[in-house]
């Protein structure tokens, strides 16, 4: 998972676990990966896509994730908040 490491140090997100940081890093960079996102989730994070999205959803509500990668978290929150309005 070293290729998914955020450029800032672990001290930048003391409340996040390694897995949580990896999820945020992956979500910020997944378009760089060849193939389906679900396959990359399984291969690189060793999670099912369902579990990945559960954890990502919880992360988006936390202050620690916002401090770790504010642009990504704000963008994902905006997307998430717009989805119910589209239904």
C-alpha positions in Angstrom: 0.0 0.0 0.0 3.0 2.3 0.0 1.9 3.7 -3.4 -1.3 5.0 -1.7 0.5 6.9 1.0 -0.6 10.4 1.5 2.4 12.8 1.0 2.0 14.2 4.5 3.1 12.5 7.6 1.0 10.3 9.9 1.0 13.2 12.4 -1.2 15.1 10.0 -4.0 12.7 10.8 -3.4 11.3 14.3 -7.0 10.2 14.7 -7.1 8.0 11.5 -5.9 4.4 11.2 -3.6 3.2 8.5 -6.6 1.7 6.7 -8.6 4.9 6.9 -5.7 6.9 5.5 -5.3 4.3 2.7 -9.0 4.5 1.9 -8.8 8.3 1.6 -5.7 8.1 -0.5 -7.2 5.5 -2.7 -10.4 7.5 -3.3 -8.3 10.5 -4.2 -6.3 8.6 -6.7 -8.4 5.7 -8.0 -8.8 7.2 -11.5 -5.1 6.6 -12.0 -5.7 2.8 -11.7 -6.3 0.7 -14.7 -9.5 -1.4 -14.6 -12.6 -1.4 -12.5 -12.6 0.4 -9.3 -14.1 -2.6 -7.5 -11.2 -4.8 -8.6 -8.7 -2.2 -7.4 -10.4 -2.0 -4.0 -10.2 -5.8 -3.6 -6.6 -6.0 -4.8 -5.1 -3.0 -3.1 -7.1 -2.6 0.1 -8.2 -6.2 0.5 -11.8 -5.1 1.2 -15.0 -5.8 -0.4 -16.5 -2.9 -2.3 -19.4 -2.8 0.1 -17.2 -2.6 3.1 -15.0 0.1 1.4 -18.0 2.3 0.8 -19.3 1.8 4.3 -16.0 2.9 5.8 -15.6 5.8 3.3 -19.1 7.0 4.2 -18.2 7.1 7.9 -14.9 8.8 7.2 -16.6 11.6 5.3 -18.5 12.6 8.4 -15.4 12.8 10.6 -13.2 15.8 11.4 -10.0 13.7 11.1 -10.6 12.9 7.5 -11.4 16.6 6.7 -8.1 17.6 8.4 -6.2 14.9 6.5 -7.4 15.8 3.0 -9.9 18.8 3.0 -10.3 19.1 -0.7 -11.1 15.4 -1.3 -13.5 15.2 1.7 -15.3 18.4 0.7 -15.7 17.2 -2.9 -17.0 13.8 -1.8 -19.4 15.3 0.7 -20.7 17.6 -2.0 -21.3 14.7 -4.3 -22.9 12.6 -1.6 -25.2 15.4 -0.6 -26.3 16.0 -4.2 -27.3 12.4 -4.8 -30.5 12.4 -2.8 -31.6 15.6 -4.6 -31.2 13.8 -8.0 -33.7 11.1 -7.1 
